[in-house]
Structures are given as structure tokens and as C-alpha cells.
Amino acid sequence: MTRTITRTVNFEQLESRGQSAATVIKLMMACNDLQLANESLSEWKKEQSMARKPRQSGAGMYFVRLQIAHLFEGLKVIAEIKNDPALLSLVRQTDAQTQQSFANLEQFLPGGAQRARMEKLMGRIRSNLTFHYEASGRLLERAIADRAARPEARLSSVTRGSTAYLWHFKAADDIVDSVVVRQIWGIPRSADVRLEADKVADELHQVFLWFVDFAGEFIWKYCGN
């Protein structure tokens, strides 16, 4: 049986803490956004109606991209916490699991052992496909050329609908999928693309779990002091 506990937040008290309060609010924002993206992804993975089914794959990819982008931005907040002596001291006062989740996230920060991996898996998706639509167009052009050269991938579709949510441009979904799995994640055509993509998704989901585990307990403690 699920349950919740609510704690009152006094903005006057937060104001007295200065910059650290703004950092913690940003952590709250990232956590809220990540959880909404993850919940929406779970909903789109369920069996859909006939009207929604054609958009299921594209919707799933969208919420994966959205979650990755928010996670990438959230890691910047983790870096701010690490660089704030007062907040870092509070981290050291949390339970062992929360501290371990923070330590796991540190490896993705600038100078961390997994920073380059994080930039490869998350950074370009955030910058090129989620919050911006690939300004130069080069990644899209390469994906179009790749699909045009392969008979089995040459055809896609666009759908006109009587209401806005029934319009669907599957051609864009196909190109985004190609950009992510081939150009950004570098999955070779010789590999099982779905299997390899699922491995990457699982890796990123673990970072998500570390993030929300740390953020939840840390925010709760900060607001209770």
C-alpha cells in the first residue's frame, strides 16, 4: 500500500539560506520533470487504442529523449551541490544509500570517470534532438541519405487527421531514431539494434534511479533543517 508524507516549506526560511535555496529548487524542478517524463513513458508503453497506436513508438522515443535531456541538466545541479560547501556538508549528513547515490552521480560530472560516456549518451541528444531541432541539419541529412540508400528503410509516412492529435509524421520519428541509434549512440548495423538500444536505455535508467534516490532524500533533509 502506497503512502505519502507532506512537509511544509517556508519560503521566508528558504530566502534566509541564500544561493543554496535556489540550487535546491533547481534540484526539485529536475526531479519533478524526470518523474513526469518517466511516468509518461510508462503510460505509452501500455497497450494503446487504435487511434494512438501509430504514435506509440514515436511517443516512447520522445519521452526517452525528454528524460535524457532533463537528466543531463539535472547533473549540472549535482555539480552545483558538490561545489557548495554548505550543501556538500548536508550530503555528508544523509544516510549511507543517499551518499552512495551521490557518489555514483559524481562520476558523470566534469572530471569524473564517466563524463565522456555521459556526453556521448546524453549530451548530444539533449542539445540536438530534444531542446533544439538540430540547427545545422547535418545529422538529419546523413540519416535521410542513409535511409534513402537502403530499400528496406526507404519508405515512411505522414498522416493527416481531423483533429490535431491525429496528425502524425512518422518520417520524423524514423529519422530521429536513426540519428540516435546510429550517429549518437554508434550502434553498428551488424548488431541487433533494439537489443543494443535497450542496453543503453537500461544504463541511462540506472543513472535516473541514482538521481531520484539522492534528490528525494537530500531535498527532504534540506527542507526539514
Rosetta silent file (secondary structure, phi, psi, omega in degrees, C-alpha in Angstrom):
SEQUENCE: MTRTITRTVNFEQLESRGQSAATVIKLMMACNDLQLANESLSEWKKEQSMARKPRQSGAGMYFVRLQIAHLFEGLKVIAEIKNDPALLSLVRQTDAQTQQSFANLEQFLPGGAQRARMEKLMGRIRSNLTFHYEASGRLLERAIADRAARPEARLSSVTRGSTAYLWHFKAADDIVDSVVVRQIWGIPRSADVRLEADKVADELHQVFLWFVDFAGEFIWKYCGN
SCORE:     score description
SCORE:     0.000 S_00000001
   1 L     0.000  125.216 -179.166    0.000    0.000    0.000 S_00000001
   2 L   -80.202  153.718  177.086    1.486    3.324   -1.056 S_00000001
   3 L  -152.006  160.410  178.197    1.502    6.355    1.246 S_00000001
   4 L  -131.229  156.450  173.651    2.843    9.880    1.291 S_00000001
   5 L  -129.508  131.611 -177.828    4.057   12.319    3.935 S_00000001
   6 L  -111.043  135.508  179.135    3.948   16.071    3.296 S_00000001
   7 L  -116.641  134.439  179.126    6.290   18.621    4.846 S_00000001
   8 L   -74.191  137.114  177.239    5.559   22.364    4.854 S_00000001
   9 L  -110.322  126.660  179.859    8.110   24.599    3.102 S_00000001
  10 L  -102.207  111.487 -177.006    8.562   28.157    4.413 S_00000001
  11 H   -67.105  -25.807  175.675    9.861   30.455    1.655 S_00000001
  12 H   -64.759  -40.509  177.218   10.982   33.015    4.217 S_00000001
  13 H   -67.012  -40.643  178.281   13.254   30.371    5.696 S_00000001
  14 H   -62.367  -41.450 -178.999   14.498   29.398    2.235 S_00000001
  15 H   -59.793  -35.524 -178.455   15.291   33.021    1.429 S_00000001
  16 H   -67.964  -15.537 -178.714   17.489   33.249    4.510 S_00000001
  17 L   -90.164   -6.053  174.226   19.668   30.441    3.132 S_00000001
  18 L    72.048 -140.451 -172.345   20.669   32.422    0.057 S_00000001
  19 H   -60.475  -32.008 -177.631   22.005   30.767   -3.093 S_00000001
  20 H   -60.206  -32.466 -179.747   21.734   27.222   -1.715 S_00000001
  21 H   -65.628  -40.631  178.125   17.930   27.523   -1.721 S_00000001
  22 H   -63.291  -39.218  178.350   17.907   28.307   -5.448 S_00000001
  23 H   -62.135  -42.955 -178.902   20.115   25.266   -6.087 S_00000001
  24 H   -69.769  -35.252  174.925   17.750   23.002   -4.156 S_00000001
  25 H   -62.410  -40.656  176.741   14.729   24.407   -6.006 S_00000001
  26 H   -61.883  -38.132  177.221   16.504   23.548   -9.273 S_00000001
  27 H   -63.859  -40.312  176.057   17.029   20.020   -7.936 S_00000001
  28 H   -61.146  -45.145  179.698   13.300   19.831   -7.183 S_00000001
  29 H   -58.500  -46.781 -179.628   12.486   21.005  -10.719 S_00000001
  30 H   -62.119  -42.277 -178.668   14.749   18.368  -12.263 S_00000001
  31 H   -65.531  -45.200  177.043   13.283   15.636  -10.080 S_00000001
  32 H   -58.541  -47.937 -177.664    9.685   16.634  -10.909 S_00000001
  33 H   -63.512  -41.887  179.626   10.432   16.781  -14.639 S_00000001
  34 H   -63.809  -42.939 -178.361   12.235   13.445  -14.633 S_00000001
  35 H   -67.750  -37.708  177.490    9.468   11.676  -12.790 S_00000001
  36 H   -65.983  -42.324  178.317    6.778   13.081  -15.109 S_00000001
  37 H   -63.089  -42.346 -179.571    8.759   12.045  -18.185 S_00000001
  38 H   -66.864  -40.620  178.088    9.305    8.573  -16.752 S_00000001
  39 H   -65.170  -41.296  179.083    5.638    8.169  -15.805 S_00000001
  40 H   -64.649  -38.948  175.988    4.535    9.318  -19.268 S_00000001
  41 H   -60.405  -43.115  179.051    6.936    6.826  -20.861 S_00000001
  42 H   -62.133  -38.921  179.824    5.395    4.053  -18.764 S_00000001
  43 H   -66.117  -39.368 -179.526    1.895    5.069  -19.888 S_00000001
  44 H   -75.094  -17.335  176.485    2.865    4.996  -23.568 S_00000001
  45 H   -77.333  -17.420 -179.914    4.414    1.552  -23.163 S_00000001
  46 L   -73.572  165.765  177.168    0.987    0.155  -22.220 S_00000001
  47 L   -59.082  131.077 -175.966   -1.455   -1.202  -24.800 S_00000001
  48 L  -109.198  160.983  175.977   -2.866    1.752  -26.750 S_00000001
  49 L   -69.345  166.250  179.900   -6.126    2.384  -28.561 S_00000001
  50 L   -59.755  -35.471 -179.198   -6.231    2.065  -32.350 S_00000001
  51 L   -68.813  -31.994 -176.449   -6.133    5.865  -32.677 S_00000001
  52 L   -94.616  -19.120 -172.964   -2.997    6.158  -30.527 S_00000001
  53 H   -57.900  -40.112 -179.911   -1.157    3.014  -31.614 S_00000001
  54 H   -62.241  -23.917 -178.479    0.538    4.542  -34.712 S_00000001
  55 H   -95.858    1.411 -172.439    2.130    7.174  -32.470 S_00000001
  56 H   -62.458  -47.250 -178.289    3.209    4.749  -29.737 S_00000001
  57 H   -63.771  -45.629  179.760    6.778    4.212  -30.915 S_00000001
  58 H   -64.345  -39.795  178.457    7.394    7.908  -31.551 S_00000001
  59 H   -64.015  -41.690  177.700    5.879    8.883  -28.206 S_00000001
  60 H   -60.128  -44.905  178.910    8.088    6.372  -26.439 S_00000001
  61 H   -63.505  -38.626 -179.678   11.186    7.778  -28.136 S_00000001
  62 H   -61.216  -47.577 -176.661   10.112   11.324  -27.266 S_00000001
  63 H   -72.090  -26.571  170.850    9.784   10.617  -23.546 S_00000001
  64 H   -65.302  -47.134  179.071   13.105    8.762  -23.541 S_00000001
  65 H   -61.489  -41.435 -179.350   14.729   11.827  -25.152 S_00000001
  66 H   -64.188  -43.601  179.375   12.975   14.131  -22.702 S_00000001
  67 H   -63.636  -42.704  178.209   14.107   12.096  -19.711 S_00000001
  68 H   -60.315  -44.420 -178.489   17.688   12.035  -21.013 S_00000001
  69 H   -64.241  -44.332  178.737   17.668   15.812  -21.520 S_00000001
  70 H   -66.425  -35.926  178.045   16.327   16.543  -18.043 S_00000001
  71 H   -65.167  -42.034  177.393   18.828   14.108  -16.544 S_00000001
  72 H   -59.109  -44.537  177.914   21.676   15.853  -18.364 S_00000001
  73 H   -68.578  -36.868  179.622   20.504   19.202  -16.959 S_00000001
  74 H   -63.116  -32.991  178.709   19.968   17.682  -13.530 S_00000001
  75 H   -65.483  -25.666  174.549   23.583   16.570  -13.376 S_00000001
  76 H   -65.914  -33.803  177.384   24.565   20.241  -13.607 S_00000001
  77 H   -70.109  -37.647  175.933   22.680   20.764  -10.350 S_00000001
  78 H   -59.285  -39.964  177.669   24.592   17.868   -8.779 S_00000001
  79 H   -63.537  -38.914  177.904   27.793   19.710   -9.746 S_00000001
  80 H   -63.245  -40.652  178.224   26.478   22.868   -8.034 S_00000001
  81 H   -63.535  -43.691  179.867   25.816   20.884   -4.865 S_00000001
  82 H   -60.405  -33.946 -176.372   29.309   19.408   -4.968 S_00000001
  83 L   -91.362    2.222  178.156   30.783   22.901   -5.287 S_00000001
  84 L  -106.775  109.025 -175.518   28.696   24.392   -2.436 S_00000001
  85 H   -54.647  -40.154 -178.449   30.393   23.660    0.940 S_00000001
  86 H   -66.886  -44.059  179.622   27.161   24.007    2.922 S_00000001
  87 H   -69.638  -38.646  178.330   25.191   21.694    0.642 S_00000001
  88 H   -64.435  -36.081  175.873   28.025   19.200    0.400 S_00000001
  89 H   -62.378  -38.722  178.491   28.175   19.143    4.199 S_00000001
  90 H   -67.149  -36.555  175.299   24.467   18.327    4.239 S_00000001
  91 H   -55.716  -43.631 -177.969   25.077   15.480    1.770 S_00000001
  92 L   -67.294  -11.920  178.892   27.543   14.019    4.293 S_00000001
  93 L   -97.054   -2.899  179.816   24.779   14.043    6.901 S_00000001
  94 L   -82.351  173.090 -179.245   22.383   11.903    4.861 S_00000001
  95 L   -69.316  167.136 -173.100   22.045    8.124    5.135 S_00000001
  96 H   -61.048  -39.786 -178.919   24.547    5.773    3.515 S_00000001
  97 H   -65.261  -41.516  179.296   22.367    4.924    0.500 S_00000001
  98 H   -64.778  -41.299  177.558   21.789    8.600   -0.333 S_00000001
  99 H   -64.600  -37.467  178.887   25.509    9.309   -0.070 S_00000001
 100 H   -67.040  -39.765  177.257   26.264    6.340   -2.323 S_00000001
 101 H   -62.813  -39.939  177.092   23.800    7.576   -4.943 S_00000001
 102 H   -63.377  -44.132  178.850   25.505   10.988   -4.846 S_00000001
 103 H   -62.103  -37.857  177.647   28.918    9.341   -5.246 S_00000001
 104 H   -63.796  -36.876  179.212   27.593    7.351   -8.211 S_00000001
 105 H   -72.459  -29.812 -178.022   26.428   10.586   -9.846 S_00000001
 106 H   -59.006  -29.391 -178.014   29.771   12.317   -9.251 S_00000001
 107 L   -67.293  -15.406  179.208   31.435   10.095  -11.843 S_00000001
 108 L   -96.071   -1.296 -179.256   29.344   11.830  -14.546 S_00000001
 109 L   -84.437  164.870  177.719   30.411   15.356  -13.549 S_00000001
 110 L   -51.038  128.771 -176.985   33.274   17.278  -15.198 S_00000001
 111 L    89.585  -10.072 -178.964   36.495   15.406  -14.404 S_00000001
 112 L   -78.705  159.480 -174.877   34.601   12.235  -13.491 S_00000001
 113 L   -63.151  -27.929 -176.742   35.474    8.816  -14.891 S_00000001
 114 L  -107.265   14.457 -177.533   32.190    8.553  -16.841 S_00000001
 115 H   -60.447  -46.749 -178.700   31.958   12.169  -18.045 S_00000001
 116 H   -62.847  -39.471  178.276   32.846   11.360  -21.665 S_00000001
 117 H   -62.863  -42.078  179.491   30.353    8.484  -21.677 S_00000001
 118 H   -63.397  -42.156  178.615   27.651   10.792  -20.349 S_00000001
 119 H   -61.266  -39.347 -179.333   28.374   13.388  -23.029 S_00000001
 120 H   -67.972  -46.352 -173.593   28.088   10.695  -25.712 S_00000001
 121 H   -81.747  -31.458 -173.009   24.863    9.120  -24.478 S_00000001
 122 H  -114.661  -44.819 -168.710   23.054   12.202  -23.162 S_00000001
 123 H   -58.593  -47.577 -177.122   24.651   15.485  -24.175 S_00000001
 124 H   -71.012  -31.852  176.390   24.104   15.374  -27.924 S_00000001
 125 H   -66.552  -43.297  177.587   20.532   14.104  -27.534 S_00000001
 126 H   -59.792  -46.795 -171.639   19.781   16.994  -25.176 S_00000001
 127 H   -82.818  -31.813 -172.650   21.383   19.581  -27.459 S_00000001
 128 H  -101.251  -25.939 -169.869   20.496   18.251  -30.918 S_00000001
 129 H  -128.689  -13.248 -176.180   17.151   16.480  -30.646 S_00000001
 130 H  -108.293  -61.969 -178.626   15.215   17.431  -27.505 S_00000001
 131 L   -90.023  -10.779  175.084   15.581   21.095  -26.602 S_00000001
 132 L  -139.823  152.531 -179.611   16.778   22.071  -30.097 S_00000001
 133 L  -102.374   64.550  171.554   15.937   20.673  -33.521 S_00000001
 134 L    41.975   74.646 -169.939   19.461   20.004  -34.837 S_00000001
 135 L   -53.382  -41.523 -176.608   20.189   23.539  -36.028 S_00000001
 136 L   -74.056  -27.187 -178.118   22.808   22.630  -38.639 S_00000001
 137 L    80.728   -3.652 -174.532   20.705   19.823  -40.130 S_00000001
 138 H   -65.340  -42.784  179.086   23.793   17.695  -40.786 S_00000001
 139 H   -62.949  -39.522  179.650   22.748   14.765  -38.594 S_00000001
 140 H   -67.278  -41.994  179.313   19.312   14.766  -40.217 S_00000001
 141 H   -61.791  -41.059  178.259   20.761   14.929  -43.712 S_00000001
 142 H   -64.116  -41.183 -179.855   23.004   11.942  -43.009 S_00000001
 143 H   -66.441  -39.703  177.263   20.077    9.948  -41.652 S_00000001
 144 H   -62.337  -45.426 -179.509   17.935   10.796  -44.697 S_00000001
 145 H   -63.065  -39.176  179.869   20.764    9.760  -47.039 S_00000001
 146 H   -63.406  -46.246 -179.343   21.274    6.516  -45.136 S_00000001
 147 H   -69.605  -36.143  179.094   17.601    5.557  -45.350 S_00000001
 148 H   -63.358  -28.763 -176.941   17.355    6.641  -48.992 S_00000001
 149 L   -84.050   -8.002 -176.747   20.201    4.243  -49.854 S_00000001
 150 L  -117.561  115.073 -176.923   18.508    1.207  -48.276 S_00000001
 151 H   -54.793  -37.299 -176.699   15.405   -0.230  -49.979 S_00000001
 152 H   -73.452  -14.607 -177.918   14.071   -1.738  -46.739 S_00000001
 153 H  -117.338    8.064 -169.729   14.236    1.646  -44.970 S_00000001
 154 L   -76.160  -28.060 -173.937   13.337    3.955  -47.852 S_00000001
 155 L  -105.058  141.276  174.391    9.609    4.353  -47.196 S_00000001
 156 L  -141.266 -150.433 -178.007    7.838    6.027  -44.275 S_00000001
 157 L  -160.386  159.868  166.109    4.611    8.026  -43.929 S_00000001
 158 L  -129.971  143.231 -175.005    2.829   11.201  -42.894 S_00000001
 159 E  -123.802  130.395  176.527   -0.774   11.103  -41.663 S_00000001
 160 L   -95.579  136.474 -178.714   -3.422   13.808  -41.881 S_00000001
 161 L  -125.820  162.845  179.656   -6.042   13.865  -39.151 S_00000001
 162 L   -79.593  -16.659  174.010   -9.381   15.539  -38.450 S_00000001
 163 L  -131.199  161.377 -172.186   -8.032   16.780  -35.098 S_00000001
 164 H   -57.379  -42.349 -174.582   -4.545   17.972  -34.143 S_00000001
 165 H   -74.024   -8.921  177.061   -3.559   14.898  -32.134 S_00000001
 166 H   -89.524  -14.701  173.351   -4.365   12.577  -35.065 S_00000001
 167 L   -68.518  138.497 -178.707   -1.774   14.195  -37.330 S_00000001
 168 E  -152.288  126.253 -178.647    1.370   12.106  -37.259 S_00000001
 169 L  -109.167   83.590 -176.944    4.648   12.462  -39.148 S_00000001
 170 H   -62.335  -27.525  179.055    6.244    9.029  -38.862 S_00000001
 171 H   -56.539  -40.008  178.453    9.022   10.121  -41.242 S_00000001
 172 H   -66.850  -42.010  177.313   10.383   12.362  -38.480 S_00000001
 173 H   -57.896  -43.673 -178.753   10.217    9.510  -35.927 S_00000001
 174 H   -63.608  -41.531 -179.322   12.193    7.274  -38.284 S_00000001
 175 H   -69.020  -42.848  177.610   14.887    9.898  -38.847 S_00000001
 176 H   -60.135  -43.304  178.570   15.222   10.713  -35.142 S_00000001
 177 H   -58.961  -43.593  179.487   15.535    7.003  -34.385 S_00000001
 178 H   -64.422  -42.337  179.915   18.319    6.698  -36.972 S_00000001
 179 H   -61.362  -45.977 -177.299   20.175    9.729  -35.621 S_00000001
 180 H   -65.245  -55.595 -170.557   20.064    8.441  -32.042 S_00000001
 181 H   -76.454  -33.065 -176.282   20.967    4.800  -32.553 S_00000001
 182 H   -92.784  -49.057 -171.834   23.406    5.128  -35.480 S_00000001
 183 H   -89.445  -38.699 -176.585   25.056    8.533  -35.194 S_00000001
 184 H   -89.563  -51.959  179.757   24.895    9.401  -31.488 S_00000001
 185 L   -83.689  -14.001  174.069   24.969    6.021  -29.761 S_00000001
 186 L    66.145   34.167  178.521   27.024    4.467  -32.558 S_00000001
 187 L   -77.626  121.603 -177.244   25.225    1.118  -32.739 S_00000001
 188 L   -71.297  154.894 -179.139   26.557   -0.711  -35.833 S_00000001
 189 L   -66.705  -21.853  179.622   24.180   -2.101  -38.423 S_00000001
 190 L   -73.533  -16.371 -177.493   25.608   -5.576  -37.829 S_00000001
 191 L   -90.244  164.164  172.535   24.266   -5.566  -34.259 S_00000001
 192 L   -75.664  103.823 -169.920   20.724   -6.198  -33.023 S_00000001
 193 H   -62.228  -40.215 -179.148   19.724   -2.532  -32.828 S_00000001
 194 H   -68.964  -39.200  178.548   16.858   -2.979  -30.373 S_00000001
 195 H   -62.955  -46.511 -178.731   18.918   -5.166  -28.056 S_00000001
 196 H   -68.815  -37.910  177.859   21.801   -2.681  -28.030 S_00000001
 197 H   -65.232  -37.668  177.411   19.477    0.305  -27.659 S_00000001
 198 H   -64.570  -35.069  177.521   17.794   -1.381  -24.698 S_00000001
 199 H   -63.302  -43.647  178.415   21.221   -1.832  -23.077 S_00000001
 200 H   -64.644  -44.160  179.580   21.889    1.895  -23.400 S_00000001
 201 H   -59.807  -40.046  178.127   18.401    2.706  -22.100 S_00000001
 202 H   -64.632  -39.810  178.548   18.996    0.443  -19.086 S_00000001
 203 H   -62.512  -44.405  179.849   22.318    2.179  -18.413 S_00000001
 204 H   -69.762  -34.726  178.584   20.664    5.598  -18.509 S_00000001
 205 H   -64.335  -33.804  177.495   17.758    4.394  -16.382 S_00000001
 206 H   -64.643  -39.451  176.506   20.226    3.419  -13.674 S_00000001
 207 H   -63.411  -41.088  175.795   21.568    6.991  -13.638 S_00000001
 208 H   -57.228  -44.950 -179.233   17.946    8.183  -13.363 S_00000001
 209 H   -63.980  -41.552  176.138   17.403    5.910  -10.354 S_00000001
 210 H   -61.133  -40.712 -176.795   20.539    7.225   -8.635 S_00000001
 211 H   -64.220  -52.855 -175.942   19.415   10.775   -9.308 S_00000001
 212 H   -69.461  -30.440  176.544   15.892   10.488   -7.883 S_00000001
 213 H   -63.835  -47.477  178.430   17.127    8.393   -4.952 S_00000001
 214 H   -66.038  -50.519 -172.948   19.636   11.080   -3.997 S_00000001
 215 H   -59.425  -44.557 -177.235   17.400   14.056   -4.794 S_00000001
 216 H   -59.143  -52.582 -177.633   14.403   12.838   -2.835 S_00000001
 217 H   -68.812  -38.510 -179.045   16.216   12.203    0.446 S_00000001
 218 H   -66.121  -44.912  179.105   18.501   15.221    0.118 S_00000001
 219 H   -62.806  -43.230  179.657   15.603   17.638   -0.558 S_00000001
 220 H   -58.585  -43.236 -179.504   13.605   16.164    2.311 S_00000001
 221 H   -69.042  -42.335 -179.781   16.511   16.683    4.701 S_00000001
 222 H   -60.170  -43.067 -177.725   17.215   20.207    3.426 S_00000001
 223 H   -76.129  -14.110 -179.566   13.591   21.250    3.924 S_00000001
 224 H   -94.719  -10.520 -177.877   13.493   19.693    7.383 S_00000001
 225 L   -80.676    0.000    0.000   16.517   21.522    8.806 S_00000001
